[in-house]
Every structure is written in C-alpha cells, then in structure tokens.
Amino acid sequence: MDVITLQYQIEDHRIVASDDHQPFVGEISFPAVDGYPDRVVVERVFVHPDYRGREIAAVLVKRFIKYASDQGWTVKLMCPYATQQFKRHPEYQRLLLPEDRF
C-alpha cells in the first residue's frame, strides 16, 4: 500500500481530507443543532473507496474530537462509524451529553 500524505481542511462544519492526487479523500460532517449554538451532530464519516482500510476515518474522528473540544461543543451522534469510535475510545465521550454516554 502506498504511503500517502493527507491534508485536512476545516470548512463549513466539516473536516475534509485530501492529498496531491485526490481533492476529496474523505470527510466528517457535523452540522450545528438548531437552537443550540454549542451543539453539533456527527452526521457522517465518509472515505473515498480507493482510500479505505488506511485508518483515515479514525483520523477524521480524532481530528474532529480535538476541534470540537477546542470549540467547547457538545456532540450528538448520528453516524454509526462515529458511534463505534466513541465506544472504542471512552475518552471521547466527555463531549457527549451525560444521558448520551455509553
């Protein structure tokens, strides 16, 4: 498997991964919750099929966790992959509402 160097761009409630050959490798999208300025929903984590199996989705979630922490956001989960990552990494759950923690 080729070694790739990804760039990450935060834009309009999403983090997008790209490289020199592909402007869209993957993304994590997290729209704001209406009426709650400090709350977002992790809607989806997606990785282009040509790039799957390289832990890119996990890196996107990890980058989101840092960004959401820096913003002081509370997180709701809609994406099954993100939910799996929050279960695998209990330290992420500090961003969830107490009633949403597993």
C-alpha positions in Angstrom: 0.0 0.0 0.0 1.3 3.4 -1.0 2.2 5.9 1.7 0.1 9.0 1.4 0.3 12.4 3.0 -3.1 13.9 3.7 -4.0 17.5 4.2 -7.1 18.4 6.4 -9.2 21.4 5.9 -11.9 22.6 8.2 -14.8 24.2 6.3 -18.5 24.8 6.9 -19.0 22.2 9.7 -16.9 19.5 8.2 -13.3 18.4 8.1 -12.2 17.3 4.6 -9.1 15.1 3.9 -7.3 15.4 0.5 -4.0 14.6 -1.0 -1.9 15.6 -4.0 -3.9 13.2 -6.3 -7.4 13.4 -4.9 -9.1 16.6 -3.7 -11.6 14.6 -1.8 -10.3 11.6 0.1 -12.9 11.8 2.9 -14.8 13.9 5.4 -16.5 14.1 8.7 -19.6 16.3 8.7 -21.0 17.9 11.9 -23.8 20.4 11.3 -24.9 22.6 14.1 -28.1 21.8 16.1 -30.8 24.5 15.6 -31.4 26.4 18.7 -28.2 25.1 20.4 -25.1 27.2 19.3 -22.7 25.0 21.2 -24.0 21.6 19.9 -23.3 19.7 16.7 -24.4 16.3 15.3 -21.8 14.0 13.8 -23.8 13.2 10.7 -21.4 11.1 8.7 -17.8 9.9 8.3 -17.0 9.0 4.7 -13.8 7.8 3.0 -13.4 7.5 -0.8 -13.4 3.8 -1.7 -9.9 4.0 -3.1 -8.6 5.1 0.3 -10.4 2.8 2.7 -8.6 0.5 5.0 -5.9 3.1 5.9 -7.5 4.4 9.2 -8.4 7.7 7.5 -11.9 7.6 9.1 -10.4 7.1 12.5 -8.1 10.1 12.0 -11.0 12.2 10.8 -12.9 11.4 14.0 -9.8 12.1 16.2 -9.3 15.5 14.5 -13.0 16.2 15.0 -12.7 15.4 18.7 -9.8 17.9 19.1 -11.7 20.6 17.1 -15.0 20.1 19.0 -13.1 20.2 22.3 -11.4 23.5 21.3 -14.8 24.9 20.3 -16.4 23.8 23.6 -19.1 21.9 21.7 -21.4 19.1 22.9 -21.8 16.3 20.4 -24.7 14.2 19.3 -24.0 11.1 17.3 -26.0 10.0 14.2 -23.2 8.2 12.3 -22.7 4.5 13.1 -19.0 4.7 12.5 -18.6 7.7 14.8 -20.6 5.9 17.4 -18.3 2.9 17.1 -15.3 5.2 17.6 -16.8 6.8 20.7 -17.4 3.3 22.1 -13.8 2.3 21.3 -12.4 5.5 22.8 -14.3 6.2 26.1 -12.2 9.4 26.5 -14.2 10.9 23.5 -17.5 10.5 25.5 -16.7 13.6 27.5 -18.1 15.6 24.6 -21.5 13.8 24.8 -24.4 14.9 27.0 -24.3 12.8 30.2 -27.5 11.0 29.1 -25.9 10.0 25.8 -22.8 8.4 27.2 -22.4 4.6 27.0 
